[in-house]
Amino acid sequence: MGFPIGLDADIAEFIAEKIVQLHSGDVVVLYTDGITEAENIDKVLYALDKLI
């Protein structure tokens, strides 16, 4: 779930923190909804399944 940047003065309920131990060989993927919501010429979404 995202939060509305600039639309809400108090965004505390949208923020969380978690510490994760990473090891050599681990991979972290950061993405925006712009990737999963991208469409091809036939208007088919790229979607989360393809990203995974």
Predicted model as a PDB file, atoms N, CA, C, CB and O in Angstrom, pLDDT in the B-factor column:
MODEL        1                                                                  
ATOM      1  N   MET A   1       0.849  -1.182   0.000  1.00 54.00           N  
ATOM      2  CA  MET A   1       0.000   0.000   0.000  1.00 54.00           C  
ATOM      3  C   MET A   1       0.888   1.238   0.000  1.00 54.00           C  
ATOM      4  CB  MET A   1      -0.962   0.002   1.224  1.00 54.00           C  
ATOM      5  O   MET A   1       1.854   1.309   0.760  1.00 54.00           O  
ATOM      6  N   GLY A   2       0.578   2.185  -0.823  1.00 60.00           N  
ATOM      7  CA  GLY A   2       1.326   3.424  -0.868  1.00 60.00           C  
ATOM      8  C   GLY A   2       0.648   4.496  -0.052  1.00 60.00           C  
ATOM      9  O   GLY A   2      -0.410   4.274   0.537  1.00 60.00           O  
ATOM     10  N   PHE A   3       1.263   5.650  -0.022  1.00 57.00           N  
ATOM     11  CA  PHE A   3       0.623   6.759   0.672  1.00 57.00           C  
ATOM     12  C   PHE A   3       0.608   7.981  -0.237  1.00 57.00           C  
ATOM     13  CB  PHE A   3       1.348   7.073   2.003  1.00 57.00           C  
ATOM     14  O   PHE A   3       1.487   8.143  -1.083  1.00 57.00           O  
ATOM     15  N   PRO A   4      -0.385   8.831  -0.062  1.00 62.00           N  
ATOM     16  CA  PRO A   4      -0.558   9.991  -0.942  1.00 62.00           C  
ATOM     17  C   PRO A   4       0.436  11.102  -0.612  1.00 62.00           C  
ATOM     18  CB  PRO A   4      -1.987  10.525  -0.837  1.00 62.00           C  
ATOM     19  O   PRO A   4       0.198  11.897   0.297  1.00 62.00           O  
ATOM     20  N   ILE A   5       1.539  11.161  -1.339  1.00 66.00           N  
ATOM     21  CA  ILE A   5       2.575  12.160  -1.093  1.00 66.00           C  
ATOM     22  C   ILE A   5       1.991  13.559  -1.274  1.00 66.00           C  
ATOM     23  CB  ILE A   5       3.784  11.945  -2.039  1.00 66.00           C  
ATOM     24  O   ILE A   5       1.402  13.868  -2.309  1.00 66.00           O  
ATOM     25  N   GLY A   6       2.161  14.394  -0.263  1.00 72.00           N  
ATOM     26  CA  GLY A   6       1.721  15.774  -0.332  1.00 72.00           C  
ATOM     27  C   GLY A   6       0.246  15.983  -0.072  1.00 72.00           C  
ATOM     28  O   GLY A   6      -0.201  17.128  -0.001  1.00 72.00           O  
ATOM     29  N   LEU A   7      -0.531  14.916   0.074  1.00 73.00           N  
ATOM     30  CA  LEU A   7      -1.965  15.071   0.285  1.00 73.00           C  
ATOM     31  C   LEU A   7      -2.371  14.899   1.745  1.00 73.00           C  
ATOM     32  CB  LEU A   7      -2.713  14.082  -0.565  1.00 73.00           C  
ATOM     33  O   LEU A   7      -3.493  15.235   2.123  1.00 73.00           O  
ATOM     34  N   ASP A   8      -1.474  14.385   2.551  1.00 74.00           N  
ATOM     35  CA  ASP A   8      -1.791  14.111   3.946  1.00 74.00           C  
ATOM     36  C   ASP A   8      -0.656  14.642   4.810  1.00 74.00           C  
ATOM     37  CB  ASP A   8      -2.014  12.587   4.189  1.00 74.00           C  
ATOM     38  O   ASP A   8       0.494  14.242   4.631  1.00 74.00           O  
ATOM     39  N   ALA A   9      -0.959  15.529   5.736  1.00 76.00           N  
ATOM     40  CA  ALA A   9       0.072  16.131   6.589  1.00 76.00           C  
ATOM     41  C   ALA A   9       0.687  15.115   7.537  1.00 76.00           C  
ATOM     42  CB  ALA A   9      -0.512  17.286   7.387  1.00 76.00           C  
ATOM     43  O   ALA A   9       1.875  15.214   7.843  1.00 76.00           O  
ATOM     44  N   ASP A  10      -0.071  14.155   8.007  1.00 79.00           N  
ATOM     45  CA  ASP A  10       0.422  13.161   8.944  1.00 79.00           C  
ATOM     46  C   ASP A  10       0.445  11.796   8.269  1.00 79.00           C  
ATOM     47  CB  ASP A  10      -0.446  13.129  10.221  1.00 79.00           C  
ATOM     48  O   ASP A  10      -0.597  11.161   8.101  1.00 79.00           O  
ATOM     49  N   ILE A  11       1.632  11.349   7.886  1.00 77.00           N  
ATOM     50  CA  ILE A  11       1.756  10.071   7.174  1.00 77.00           C  
ATOM     51  C   ILE A  11       2.278   8.944   8.073  1.00 77.00           C  
ATOM     52  CB  ILE A  11       2.679  10.235   5.977  1.00 77.00           C  
ATOM     53  O   ILE A  11       2.681   7.892   7.575  1.00 77.00           O  
ATOM     54  N   ALA A  12       2.273   9.156   9.368  1.00 81.00           N  
ATOM     55  CA  ALA A  12       2.821   8.175  10.312  1.00 81.00           C  
ATOM     56  C   ALA A  12       2.182   6.795  10.148  1.00 81.00           C  
ATOM     57  CB  ALA A  12       2.626   8.663  11.744  1.00 81.00           C  
ATOM     58  O   ALA A  12       2.879   5.788  10.270  1.00 81.00           O  
ATOM     59  N   GLU A  13       0.894   6.721   9.879  1.00 81.00           N  
ATOM     60  CA  GLU A  13       0.220   5.425   9.748  1.00 81.00           C  
ATOM     61  C   GLU A  13       0.654   4.661   8.496  1.00 81.00           C  
ATOM     62  CB  GLU A  13      -1.283   5.626   9.724  1.00 81.00           C  
ATOM     63  O   GLU A  13       0.400   3.462   8.386  1.00 81.00           O  
ATOM     64  N   PHE A  14       1.309   5.350   7.549  1.00 78.00           N  
ATOM     65  CA  PHE A  14       1.732   4.711   6.308  1.00 78.00           C  
ATOM     66  C   PHE A  14       3.184   4.244   6.349  1.00 78.00           C  
ATOM     67  CB  PHE A  14       1.539   5.659   5.155  1.00 78.00           C  
ATOM     68  O   PHE A  14       3.655   3.610   5.405  1.00 78.00           O  
ATOM     69  N   ILE A  15       3.892   4.550   7.424  1.00 82.00           N  
ATOM     70  CA  ILE A  15       5.329   4.285   7.499  1.00 82.00           C  
ATOM     71  C   ILE A  15       5.620   3.159   8.481  1.00 82.00           C  
ATOM     72  CB  ILE A  15       6.091   5.554   7.908  1.00 82.00           C  
ATOM     73  O   ILE A  15       5.051   3.104   9.571  1.00 82.00           O  
ATOM     74  N   ALA A  16       6.507   2.273   8.080  1.00 87.00           N  
ATOM     75  CA  ALA A  16       6.949   1.189   8.950  1.00 87.00           C  
ATOM     76  C   ALA A  16       8.445   0.992   8.732  1.00 87.00           C  
ATOM     77  CB  ALA A  16       6.154  -0.135   8.669  1.00 87.00           C  
ATOM     78  O   ALA A  16       8.995   1.409   7.712  1.00 87.00           O  
ATOM     79  N   GLU A  17       9.084   0.361   9.687  1.00 92.00           N  
ATOM     80  CA  GLU A  17      10.512   0.084   9.577  1.00 92.00           C  
ATOM     81  C   GLU A  17      10.761  -1.359   9.953  1.00 92.00           C  
ATOM     82  CB  GLU A  17      11.342   1.037  10.470  1.00 92.00           C  
ATOM     83  O   GLU A  17      10.184  -1.872  10.912  1.00 92.00           O  
ATOM     84  N   LYS A  18      11.621  -2.008   9.195  1.00 93.00           N  
ATOM     85  CA  LYS A  18      11.985  -3.390   9.495  1.00 93.00           C  
ATOM     86  C   LYS A  18      13.457  -3.573   9.173  1.00 93.00           C  
ATOM     87  CB  LYS A  18      11.104  -4.401   8.693  1.00 93.00           C  
ATOM     88  O   LYS A  18      13.923  -3.155   8.113  1.00 93.00           O  
ATOM     89  N   ILE A  19      14.175  -4.185  10.065  1.00 96.00           N  
ATOM     90  CA  ILE A  19      15.586  -4.471   9.839  1.00 96.00           C  
ATOM     91  C   ILE A  19      15.695  -5.891   9.314  1.00 96.00           C  
ATOM     92  CB  ILE A  19      16.428  -4.283  11.145  1.00 96.00           C  
ATOM     93  O   ILE A  19      15.162  -6.830   9.906  1.00 96.00           O  
ATOM     94  N   VAL A  20      16.393  -6.036   8.195  1.00 94.00           N  
ATOM     95  CA  VAL A  20      16.547  -7.333   7.547  1.00 94.00           C  
ATOM     96  C   VAL A  20      18.040  -7.604   7.384  1.00 94.00           C  
ATOM     97  CB  VAL A  20      15.807  -7.375   6.162  1.00 94.00           C  
ATOM     98  O   VAL A  20      18.778  -6.764   6.869  1.00 94.00           O  
ATOM     99  N   GLN A  21      18.471  -8.763   7.818  1.00 97.00           N  
ATOM    100  CA  GLN A  21      19.867  -9.146   7.667  1.00 97.00           C  
ATOM    101  C   GLN A  21      20.105  -9.655   6.246  1.00 97.00           C  
ATOM    102  CB  GLN A  21      20.259 -10.225   8.710  1.00 97.00           C  
ATOM    103  O   GLN A  21      19.468 -10.619   5.820  1.00 97.00           O  
ATOM    104  N   LEU A  22      21.009  -9.020   5.514  1.00 97.00           N  
ATOM    105  CA  LEU A  22      21.346  -9.455   4.165  1.00 97.00           C  
ATOM    106  C   LEU A  22      22.701 -10.144   4.181  1.00 97.00           C  
ATOM    107  CB  LEU A  22      21.351  -8.260   3.182  1.00 97.00           C  
ATOM    108  O   LEU A  22      23.590  -9.791   4.956  1.00 97.00           O  
ATOM    109  N   HIS A  23      22.838 -11.123   3.319  1.00 98.00           N  
ATOM    110  CA  HIS A  23      24.067 -11.899   3.240  1.00 98.00           C  
ATOM    111  C   HIS A  23      24.608 -11.846   1.817  1.00 98.00           C  
ATOM    112  CB  HIS A  23      23.826 -13.362   3.683  1.00 98.00           C  
ATOM    113  O   HIS A  23      23.884 -11.507   0.880  1.00 98.00           O  
ATOM    114  N   SER A  24      25.869 -12.181   1.665  1.00 98.00           N  
ATOM    115  CA  SER A  24      26.485 -12.221   0.350  1.00 98.00           C  
ATOM    116  C   SER A  24      25.643 -13.106  -0.579  1.00 98.00           C  
ATOM    117  CB  SER A  24      27.948 -12.744   0.444  1.00 98.00           C  
ATOM    118  O   SER A  24      25.299 -14.237  -0.233  1.00 98.00           O  
ATOM    119  N   GLY A  25      25.323 -12.578  -1.747  1.00 97.00           N  
ATOM    120  CA  GLY A  25      24.513 -13.324  -2.702  1.00 97.00           C  
ATOM    121  C   GLY A  25      23.032 -13.002  -2.642  1.00 97.00           C  
ATOM    122  O   GLY A  25      22.292 -13.344  -3.565  1.00 97.00           O  
ATOM    123  N   ASP A  26      22.579 -12.349  -1.570  1.00 97.00           N  
ATOM    124  CA  ASP A  26      21.178 -11.942  -1.478  1.00 97.00           C  
ATOM    125  C   ASP A  26      20.889 -10.864  -2.516  1.00 97.00           C  
ATOM    126  CB  ASP A  26      20.843 -11.430  -0.052  1.00 97.00           C  
ATOM    127  O   ASP A  26      21.790 -10.140  -2.940  1.00 97.00           O  
ATOM    128  N   VAL A  27      19.636 -10.765  -2.918  1.00 95.00           N  
ATOM    129  CA  VAL A  27      19.217  -9.765  -3.897  1.00 95.00           C  
ATOM    130  C   VAL A  27      18.035  -8.980  -3.337  1.00 95.00           C  
ATOM    131  CB  VAL A  27      18.844 -10.433  -5.253  1.00 95.00           C  
ATOM    132  O   VAL A  27      17.117  -9.556  -2.755  1.00 95.00           O  
ATOM    133  N   VAL A  28      18.067  -7.672  -3.516  1.00 93.00           N  
ATOM    134  CA  VAL A  28      16.959  -6.805  -3.120  1.00 93.00           C  
ATOM    135  C   VAL A  28      16.437  -6.131  -4.384  1.00 93.00           C  
ATOM    136  CB  VAL A  28      17.406  -5.742  -2.039  1.00 93.00           C  
ATOM    137  O   VAL A  28      17.216  -5.571  -5.155  1.00 93.00           O  
ATOM    138  N   VAL A  29      15.124  -6.181  -4.600  1.00 89.00           N  
ATOM    139  CA  VAL A  29      14.514  -5.542  -5.759  1.00 89.00           C  
ATOM    140  C   VAL A  29      13.591  -4.435  -5.262  1.00 89.00           C  
ATOM    141  CB  VAL A  29      13.734  -6.577  -6.636  1.00 89.00           C  
ATOM    142  O   VAL A  29      12.639  -4.691  -4.525  1.00 89.00           O  
ATOM    143  N   LEU A  30      13.878  -3.218  -5.669  1.00 88.00           N  
ATOM    144  CA  LEU A  30      13.031  -2.067  -5.352  1.00 88.00           C  
ATOM    145  C   LEU A  30      12.356  -1.634  -6.646  1.00 88.00           C  
ATOM    146  CB  LEU A  30      13.864  -0.883  -4.712  1.00 88.00           C  
ATOM    147  O   LEU A  30      13.003  -1.515  -7.686  1.00 88.00           O  
ATOM    148  N   TYR A  31      11.054  -1.401  -6.573  1.00 85.00           N  
ATOM    149  CA  TYR A  31      10.341  -1.012  -7.784  1.00 85.00           C  
ATOM    150  C   TYR A  31       9.197  -0.077  -7.438  1.00 85.00           C  
ATOM    151  CB  TYR A  31       9.816  -2.247  -8.531  1.00 85.00           C  
ATOM    152  O   TYR A  31       8.792   0.029  -6.280  1.00 85.00           O  
ATOM    153  N   THR A  32       8.683   0.595  -8.449  1.00 84.00           N  
ATOM    154  CA  THR A  32       7.511   1.451  -8.290  1.00 84.00           C  
ATOM    155  C   THR A  32       6.350   0.833  -9.068  1.00 84.00           C  
ATOM    156  CB  THR A  32       7.803   2.912  -8.780  1.00 84.00           C  
ATOM    157  O   THR A  32       6.539  -0.087  -9.864  1.00 84.00           O  
ATOM    158  N   ASP A  33       5.171   1.344  -8.828  1.00 82.00           N  
ATOM    159  CA  ASP A  33       4.003   0.833  -9.553  1.00 82.00           C  
ATOM    160  C   ASP A  33       4.100   1.131 -11.045  1.00 82.00           C  
ATOM    161  CB  ASP A  33       2.718   1.438  -8.983  1.00 82.00           C  
ATOM    162  O   ASP A  33       3.360   0.553 -11.841  1.00 82.00           O  
ATOM    163  N   GLY A  34       5.005   2.027 -11.429  1.00 86.00           N  
ATOM    164  CA  GLY A  34       5.194   2.310 -12.848  1.00 86.00           C  
ATOM    165  C   GLY A  34       5.670   1.095 -13.618  1.00 86.00           C  
ATOM    166  O   GLY A  34       5.409   0.983 -14.816  1.00 86.00           O  
ATOM    167  N   ILE A  35       6.365   0.181 -12.953  1.00 89.00           N  
ATOM    168  CA  ILE A  35       6.824  -1.036 -13.623  1.00 89.00           C  
ATOM    169  C   ILE A  35       5.670  -2.015 -13.789  1.00 89.00           C  
ATOM    170  CB  ILE A  35       7.974  -1.694 -12.833  1.00 89.00           C  
ATOM    171  O   ILE A  35       5.412  -2.482 -14.898  1.00 89.00           O  
ATOM    172  N   THR A  36       4.984  -2.325 -12.722  1.00 89.00           N  
ATOM    173  CA  THR A  36       3.924  -3.333 -12.784  1.00 89.00           C  
ATOM    174  C   THR A  36       2.687  -2.837 -13.528  1.00 89.00           C  
ATOM    175  CB  THR A  36       3.534  -3.759 -11.384  1.00 89.00           C  
ATOM    176  O   THR A  36       1.891  -3.646 -14.004  1.00 89.00           O  
ATOM    177  N   GLU A  37       2.517  -1.536 -13.635  1.00 91.00           N  
ATOM    178  CA  GLU A  37       1.356  -0.987 -14.338  1.00 91.00           C  
ATOM    179  C   GLU A  37       1.660  -0.589 -15.777  1.00 91.00           C  
ATOM    180  CB  GLU A  37       0.829   0.207 -13.593  1.00 91.00           C  
ATOM    181  O   GLU A  37       0.798  -0.052 -16.471  1.00 91.00           O  
ATOM    182  N   ALA A  38       2.893  -0.854 -16.227  1.00 93.00           N  
ATOM    183  CA  ALA A  38       3.237  -0.574 -17.618  1.00 93.00           C  
ATOM    184  C   ALA A  38       2.433  -1.504 -18.528  1.00 93.00           C  
ATOM    185  CB  ALA A  38       4.769  -0.746 -17.860  1.00 93.00           C  
ATOM    186  O   ALA A  38       2.185  -2.659 -18.182  1.00 93.00           O  
ATOM    187  N   GLU A  39       2.029  -0.992 -19.691  1.00 94.00           N  
ATOM    188  CA  GLU A  39       1.219  -1.775 -20.631  1.00 94.00           C  
ATOM    189  C   GLU A  39       1.966  -1.992 -21.938  1.00 94.00           C  
ATOM    190  CB  GLU A  39      -0.123  -1.076 -20.901  1.00 94.00           C  
ATOM    191  O   GLU A  39       2.766  -1.157 -22.358  1.00 94.00           O  
ATOM    192  N   ASN A  40       1.694  -3.118 -22.569  1.00 93.00           N  
ATOM    193  CA  ASN A  40       2.246  -3.328 -23.906  1.00 93.00           C  
ATOM    194  C   ASN A  40       1.296  -2.723 -24.935  1.00 93.00           C  
ATOM    195  CB  ASN A  40       2.475  -4.846 -24.188  1.00 93.00           C  
ATOM    196  O   ASN A  40       0.310  -2.082 -24.572  1.00 93.00           O  
ATOM    197  N   ILE A  41       1.589  -2.922 -26.201  1.00 96.00           N  
ATOM    198  CA  ILE A  41       0.778  -2.330 -27.271  1.00 96.00           C  
ATOM    199  C   ILE A  41      -0.671  -2.815 -27.246  1.00 96.00           C  
ATOM    200  CB  ILE A  41       1.394  -2.646 -28.621  1.00 96.00           C  
ATOM    201  O   ILE A  41      -1.568  -2.133 -27.743  1.00 96.00           O  
ATOM    202  N   ASP A  42      -0.899  -4.011 -26.658  1.00 96.00           N  
ATOM    203  CA  ASP A  42      -2.251  -4.567 -26.561  1.00 96.00           C  
ATOM    204  C   ASP A  42      -2.947  -4.192 -25.260  1.00 96.00           C  
ATOM    205  CB  ASP A  42      -2.200  -6.073 -26.689  1.00 96.00           C  
ATOM    206  O   ASP A  42      -4.002  -4.738 -24.937  1.00 96.00           O  
ATOM    207  N   LYS A  43      -2.359  -3.260 -24.512  1.00 94.00           N  
ATOM    208  CA  LYS A  43      -2.920  -2.766 -23.244  1.00 94.00           C  
ATOM    209  C   LYS A  43      -2.894  -3.831 -22.139  1.00 94.00           C  
ATOM    210  CB  LYS A  43      -4.358  -2.289 -23.461  1.00 94.00           C  
ATOM    211  O   LYS A  43      -3.696  -3.768 -21.207  1.00 94.00           O  
ATOM    212  N   VAL A  44      -1.988  -4.802 -22.233  1.00 93.00           N  
ATOM    213  CA  VAL A  44      -1.841  -5.828 -21.196  1.00 93.00           C  
ATOM    214  C   VAL A  44      -0.791  -5.344 -20.201  1.00 93.00           C  
ATOM    215  CB  VAL A  44      -1.437  -7.222 -21.814  1.00 93.00           C  
ATOM    216  O   VAL A  44       0.314  -4.967 -20.590  1.00 93.00           O  
ATOM    217  N   LEU A  45      -1.140  -5.356 -18.918  1.00 91.00           N  
ATOM    218  CA  LEU A  45      -0.215  -4.894 -17.901  1.00 91.00           C  
ATOM    219  C   LEU A  45       0.998  -5.810 -17.777  1.00 91.00           C  
ATOM    220  CB  LEU A  45      -0.923  -4.787 -16.570  1.00 91.00           C  
ATOM    221  O   LEU A  45       0.891  -7.023 -17.957  1.00 91.00           O  
ATOM    222  N   TYR A  46       2.166  -5.214 -17.463  1.00 93.00           N  
ATOM    223  CA  TYR A  46       3.351  -6.024 -17.186  1.00 93.00           C  
ATOM    224  C   TYR A  46       3.095  -6.880 -15.957  1.00 93.00           C  
ATOM    225  CB  TYR A  46       4.605  -5.131 -16.981  1.00 93.00           C  
ATOM    226  O   TYR A  46       3.409  -8.070 -15.971  1.00 93.00           O  
ATOM    227  N   ALA A  47       2.543  -6.321 -14.912  1.00 90.00           N  
ATOM    228  CA  ALA A  47       2.044  -6.994 -13.720  1.00 90.00           C  
ATOM    229  C   ALA A  47       3.149  -7.565 -12.813  1.00 90.00           C  
ATOM    230  CB  ALA A  47       1.122  -8.099 -14.134  1.00 90.00           C  
ATOM    231  O   ALA A  47       4.304  -7.714 -13.212  1.00 90.00           O  
ATOM    232  N   LEU A  48       2.746  -7.869 -11.605  1.00 89.00           N  
ATOM    233  CA  LEU A  48       3.667  -8.355 -10.588  1.00 89.00           C  
ATOM    234  C   LEU A  48       4.200  -9.748 -10.917  1.00 89.00           C  
ATOM    235  CB  LEU A  48       2.983  -8.370  -9.235  1.00 89.00           C  
ATOM    236  O   LEU A  48       5.361 -10.043 -10.632  1.00 89.00           O  
ATOM    237  N   ASP A  49       3.378 -10.604 -11.510  1.00 91.00           N  
ATOM    238  CA  ASP A  49       3.826 -11.953 -11.861  1.00 91.00           C  
ATOM    239  C   ASP A  49       5.048 -11.935 -12.764  1.00 91.00           C  
ATOM    240  CB  ASP A  49       2.707 -12.716 -12.536  1.00 91.00           C  
ATOM    241  O   ASP A  49       5.979 -12.716 -12.564  1.00 91.00           O  
ATOM    242  N   LYS A  50       5.053 -11.049 -13.760  1.00 90.00           N  
ATOM    243  CA  LYS A  50       6.193 -10.964 -14.677  1.00 90.00           C  
ATOM    244  C   LYS A  50       7.403 -10.379 -13.976  1.00 90.00           C  
ATOM    245  CB  LYS A  50       5.838 -10.120 -15.904  1.00 90.00           C  
ATOM    246  O   LYS A  50       8.531 -10.780 -14.263  1.00 90.00           O  
ATOM    247  N   LEU A  51       7.197  -9.443 -13.065  1.00 89.00           N  
ATOM    248  CA  LEU A  51       8.316  -8.860 -12.322  1.00 89.00           C  
ATOM    249  C   LEU A  51       8.982  -9.925 -11.454  1.00 89.00           C  
ATOM    250  CB  LEU A  51       7.837  -7.676 -11.450  1.00 89.00           C  
ATOM    251  O   LEU A  51      10.209  -9.984 -11.366  1.00 89.00           O  
ATOM    252  N   ILE A  52       8.179 -10.753 -10.821  1.00 87.00           N  
ATOM    253  CA  ILE A  52       8.709 -11.823  -9.964  1.00 87.00           C  
ATOM    254  C   ILE A  52       9.468 -12.804 -10.818  1.00 87.00           C  
ATOM    255  CB  ILE A  52       7.577 -12.544  -9.185  1.00 87.00           C  
ATOM    256  O   ILE A  52      10.001 -13.787 -10.304  1.00 87.00           O  
TER     257      ILE A  52                                                      
ENDMDL                                                                          
END                                                                             
